[in-house]
Amino acid sequence: MTSVGTQNPATQGGFRRLKTQRLSDSAADQLVELIRSGRLLEGTRLPSEREMVNLLGVSRNSYREAIRVLETMGFLRVVSGAGSWVREKPAWAGANLATGWLTMHERHVFDLLEVRDALDVKAVALAGLRGTDMQHENIKRQTDCIRRAAEADDVDEILRADSAFHAAVAEASGNRVLIEALASVYESLLETRRAMISIPGRLRRTVVEHKALADAILSRDSDAAARTMAQHAARVEREVAVAIHGEEYLR
């Protein structure tokens, strides 16, 4: 295993002191970012708790909560009395994201989804009315990209294709403000979308639902497109709520 010492991201400026949102969440977010970017490699041992608390500018309790969350999510392997190590990618690339990351960011996740849903419903309706044949062909092409990425089980490509699909829909709406607003929201939703893809069955449903959206838009039935998007949004929000709160949410 690699030990984080004098040549590690901590001493090279990889960590930054935290000031906003709940500090345990900010600490966890920063560690996830460093792991995903490869600045903290598989097998890397984190610095001591005392050093990490100083590097991040958080309390011991906040740091311990962040470590607990990341252990639950599969990013870290924690050995009592010995330290914490970055786990191999397969351990953190799967379903734990749905219960870990989404739970940690619940309020922010639902705030973003509410905004995205309102914008997307309007975008698909306008895309059905205003989109050119070339723009509609691009929407169809991005739908095929989502399907191929899902068949390859390539999460990064699925996220890219999903962003490209919704960007194509926004472009077909003809509304420049809507295009810019959706681009900003989808960028903010990147980690939320990554976590949502890990919800059991969501990958398969994503393919089906985007095909239905594309079909409604290409039929130039704006009402059907808006209705399909609203149903898709409601289904996703319900699945996120169940991932966070469990099946009792449905009772």
N, C-alpha and C positions, 0 to 999 in steps of 0.2 A: 504494500500500500504506500501511496505517496504522502508524505507529511508536509503540511503547510508550514514552511519556515520563513527564512529571510527572503526567499525569492518567490513568495506566494502572492496572490492577488491582494491579500490583506495589507501587506507591507508595501505593495507596489501601487496602491491607490485604487484597488478593486472595490473596496467598501467605502461607503460615504455615510456621514452622520445623518441621522434621521430627525425630521422635525414635524411632519404632518401625518394625518390620519392616525388610527390606533397603532402604536409603535410596534407591537408584536406583529401586526399585519404587514407594516412597512419592512420590518426586518425579514420576514418570510419572503415577501415579494423580491427583495434585493438578492437574497440567496438563490431563489428560483431563477432570477435573471442571470446570475453568474454561472449557475449550473447549465442552463439551457445554451448559453453563449459559448460554453466550453472553457471559460476562464477558471472555473473550478472543475477539475477533471474527475472522472470516475476513480474512486479509491483515495481521493484526497482527504486528509484529516483536517478538520477545522481547527483554528487556533483555540487556545483555552477559553473557557467561559469569561474569565476576567479580561482577557485581551479583546474578545469579541464585543463585550459590553462597552469597553472603551472605544473601540473602532466605530461602533454603530451609534453610540451615545444614547443607549437605552438602559433601563433597569434590568437587574438579573431576572426578575419575574417576567418582563416582556420578552427577553431573549429566550428564556426557558419555554415560554408559550409558543414562540415561533419555531423552536426546535421540535417541540411536541407535534405541532401541526405538520411540519415537513417530514417527520418520521411517519406519521399516519398516511401522508400522501405518497410515501415511498421514495422521497428524494434522499433521505439520510438513513444511515444505520447507526443507532445510538447504543453504545456499550456503557453501562453504568460504571462510573469511576474511571473509565478509560478514555472516553471522548466520542466524537461524532465524525462519521465518514460519509462522503458522497457515494451513493449507491450506483450500480451500473444502470445504464439507460432503460433497459426493459423493466426495471423495477418502478420507474416513475413515469413511464410513457403510457400507462393504462388507466383503468377505471377509477383508481383512487383520486384522480383529479376531480371527478364529479362530486364526491363527498367532501374532499378536503378544500380545494381552491374555491369552489362555489360557496361553501359554507362560510369560509373566511371573509368573502367579499359580498355576502348576500345583499345588503342594502344597495351597494353600488351596482351590482349585477342587475337587479330589478329596475333600478332607475334608468340604466342604459337600455334595457330591453323595452321599456315603455316608450322611450324616445324613438328607438329604432323601429318599433312596430308601427308607430304613427306615421313615420316618414316612408316606410316601405309600402304601406297600404296605399298611400297617395301615389308613390312612384309607379307601382305596377298598374294602377288604374290609368295614369297618364301615358305610360308606355304602350298600353293597349290602344289608346286613342291616337297618339301622336307618332309612335315609332315608325321609322321608315322600314322598308323591306330589308335593307342592309343591316339596320340596327336589330331587327328581329332575328335575322340570321346569326348575328353575333350572340344573342341571348341563347339561341338553340345550340350554338357551338360551345358556349360555356357550360350549358347543361350536360353536354356530352363529356366535357372535361371533368365535371363533378363525378359522373358515373364511372369513368375510367380510373380516377384517383381512388374512389371507394373500392373498386374491384382490386386495385393494387394495395389497398389498406395503407395508403400513404397520407398520413394526417396533415403534414405540411402542405402537400399538393392539394388536398381537399380544402384546406383553409384558403389557399391562394385562389383556387377555382371558385369557391363560394364568394370571395371578395370580388373576383372578376365578373361573376354572374350578376351580383347586385349592382356593381358599377355599370354594367351594360344596361341593366334595367333603368337605372337612374339617368344614364345618357339618353335612353330612348324617351324619357319623360319630357325632355326638352327644357327642363327648368334648371337653370345654372345654380341657383341657390340650393335647390334640393340635391343636386349632384355633389356640391361641396359639403353640405351638411351630412349626407350619408357616408361620404368618404371619411369624414372625421369620426363619426360614430363607429364605423366598422373598424377603424384603426384602434379606437379605445376598447373595442370588444374582442380584440385578438385573443387574449388569454381566456376570456369567458367562453368564446367559441371553441377554443381548444379543449377546455374542460367539458363543454356540452357534448362534443363529439364522443367523449369517453362514456357517456351515459349508455347503458346497455340498449341496443336496438336503434339508437339515434342515427348511426351511420347509414343503415339501410333505409330508415325513414327519410333521411335527408335527400337521398337520391330520388325517392318516389315523390316527395313533396316539391322538390325543385322542378321535376318533370311536369307535375300538375300546374305549377305556377307558369312555366314556360308555355304550356299548351293554352292556358287561359289568355295569356298576353298575345300569343300568336294568332289566336282566334279573333282578336280585336274586340273581345267582350270585356270592357273595362269593369263592369259590375261583377262579373264572374272572377276576374283577376283580383279585385279588391277583396272579395269574399274568400277566395282561396288563400290569399296572403294573411287575412285576419285569422282564419282557421289554423294556418301553419304557426302563426305567432302565439296563439292561445295554447296550442299543443306543446310548443317548446317551453313556454313559461310554466305550464303545468308539470312537465317533465323535470325542469330545474327545481321546482318547489318540492317534488317528490324526492329528488336526489338529495336535497338538503334536509328535509324534514321526515322522510320516510313515507311509507304507505298510509300512515295515519292522516296525512294531508288530504287524502281523497275521501275520508270518511265524514 
